[in-house]
């Protein structure tokens, strides 16, 4: 048999051993260095004494000093000025005082004035090379040397397989013996200067690695050992390594736990025995947890949990999943973690009351995750469900007795929801459907055992989390622990109810589930009232707010279950409003975030189905499902933003305000589309739709511009700019290009005056002008002038299209342009420019006068470029005559009214002297 696997696994195990030894030794060295630094600071403070007092002061204060000697001062305190002389001490001459206060000679008081010892210099390159690196490399070389010696003997054919295995075992024993001898040798094991170059631990680790490789070679390469014997021997080596870690430190512990959990991979068979595997892993886990508890090695406990959870995966993806041994593995690991790892429960480490310890919580959560995987992989087998239920109940019990494991409640609630959610979406043929009617069909079919078991589990979980979360209030002095209990008590029953509704009622209307939701809301409401009447304890206010939020959520679900599917959007929006109102009554930050979360959920719901109820929107204009599906959430979000703004401006408020603006705009746009398409929401856009959208967007932008001046909200500010940009894009690409009735569209614009042109071009021009005045003085000048320029363009476009409507009828796309029509365009543009000039003069508006100048300049350009080449006869003459008369009149107006210059009178002649 090839020796390839032998080399690979030998090298891997040796490298892992040395790396673990280096890491653990480095951590120990860092701890020793910090302890030495603290000791040096302490002794330095004890050796430095304050300066001696004056002789007279010493005599006056001697009794007080002997009665209560003050503690030595810290170095930074000694720099303060010396205390003044008390009134009992008579002053002395300066010379005498100076001579008496002089410090004693340095030789006489060397100990009192000895400077603090300097910190030891960091080891240099040579010291690191000679005292540390050579030890690490030496340990690796010893392990690899044994491996390479065996390989050489194989390649050279010097010894047979049996002798090779014997020599490997002998070399392993020699290394283990050398490690134990060096540990007992005081001159080697107690070298304080080399704390991270632990020679005994490295020798023992190398011996353990060689022992692993030798046993594996005897089994896998030469067939000397049957799988059972090899499995037992490798397990003994791993357990012995863990035991030796009590003497040699964490390096061997890491090597032992890695070797113990890797052994089942090295020794495998075609038909795995999961019972033998998981019994072995239970023994290894118990030994590793025990060692971690004795030496307080958290890293060892975490490593063991990680390996144990990974060993749940083998066999889960097979069709012949053995549920019983997998369940045993999850339960055994959970029990061992509760007994030995969880702080303050049974035999775990002690911890301060009210503190949530991460390892204690994550250890239980990890095994809950494994039990959940077994349930999902086994298609919700009864045994897996029962085991999962027991572990969830045990989690509640352990967290109740040991607050350090309270964090596991979140994992328990999450796994419960995942189990029921996966069951809800699983397409089983035995799915039970409850009709959306009164009491008939409330219970499951008697023969449907899967549904019955799930319903029983759901009731147990909902009652367990809810009752335990309520009773846990007031038991701890920490504010976090009762909040975690209350959050799990509220979220878990609601999540289970939603999952059951999706599975049993298929998200259709269901009165029985609505009744359950009302009962759940009543339970949450009773808990809210009971907690509100209690004395104020840490976390009580937050818990009351969470139960109150659960009440609103359950009521919203009741509406959702009892009414059509579209009401779910409305219910969630009402939850945001209710949560914002509760946050006003009880200013708790988590409630503001909850209101924002509800708003985000509703927004995501709209992205999934913009029509809210699919094809059931209806054909009635305005008063259809869009009004309720978008209008009620918009009103709810505006109300929630008002409530939240009273407590300040923060990200949750901005999210709710953004949702309010979004739903208001979507309500307008969706209703416009419904109106323009006659209820056929997938039809292509039209001139009517674009015109209404531009008008509505501009009107909302004007409203937000006014609102932001009062609220100073960045959301209102950005919303106004966004709506203005949307209106500009629709105006350019929709009204001026795609649906322009003269360029591309053959739309019937309607009557002579009251038509689509009035709605699509005249009204947007007026709204753009109003928006430009709304932003004037509050935004950059270029921003306001751009909007005013757009208003001028749309006004001129409306005038041009209206003239064409007069000559061509309702459809403007077809027909040639006559000379009379061209002359009318020139006269109309010229008259429009004159009107603008008159307005500018009357109201003294420079912007109107500049607009007039632009229109007249455009008219002049048209006259010389188009009229001169297309008009003939009297129309050409009249065009230029009118243009000239108007230009002269404009010049006269500017000279006489706007820029009139007074001629100064000539100076009076001076009288001769």
Secondary structure, 3 states (H helix, E strand, C coil): CCCHHHHHHHHHHHHHHHHHHHHHHHHHHHHHHHHHHHHHHHHHHHHCCCCCCCHHHHHHHHHHHHHCCCCCCCHHHHCCCCCCCCCCCCCCCHHHHHHHHCCCCCCCCCCCCCCCCCCCCCCCHHHHHHHHHHHHHHHHHHHHHHHHHHHHHHHHCCCCHHHHHHHHHHHHHHHHHHHHHHHHCHHHHCCHHHCCCCHHHHHHHHHHHHHHHHHHHHHHCCCCCCHHHHHHHHHHHHHHHHHHHHHHCHHHHHHHHHHHHHHHHHCCCCCCCHHHHHHHHHHHHHHHHHHHHHHCCHHHHHHHHHHHHHCCCCCCCCCCCCHHHHHHHHHHHHHHHHHHCCCCCCCCCCCCCCCCCHHHHHHHHHHHHHHHHHHHHCCCCHHHHHHHHHHHHHHHHHHHHCHHHCCHHHHHHHHHHHHHHHHHHCCCCCCCCCCCCCCCCCCCCCCCHHHHHHHHHHHHHHHHHHHHHHHCCCCCCCHHHHHHHHHHHHHHHHHHHHHHHHHHCCCCCCHHHHHHHHHHHHHHHHHHHHHHCCCCCCCHHHHHHHHHHHHHHHHHHHHHHHCCCCHHHHHHHHHHHHHHHHHHHCCCHHHHHHHHHHHHHHHHHHHHCCCCCCCCCCCCCCCCHHHHHHHHHHHHHHHHHHHHHCCCCCHHHHHHHHHHHHHHHHHHHHHHHHHHHCCCCCCCCCHHHHHHHHHHHHHHHHHHHHHHHHHCCHHHHHHHHHHHHHHHHHHHHHHHHHCCCCCCCCCCCECCCCEHHHHHHHHHHHHHHHHHHHHCCCCCHHHHHHHHHHHHHHHHHHHHHHHHHHHHCCCCCCCCCCHHHHHHHHHHHHHHHHHHHHHHHHCCCHHHHHHHHHHHHHHHHHHHHHHHHHCCCHHHHHHHHHHHHHHHHHHHHHHHHHCCCCCCCCCCCCCCC
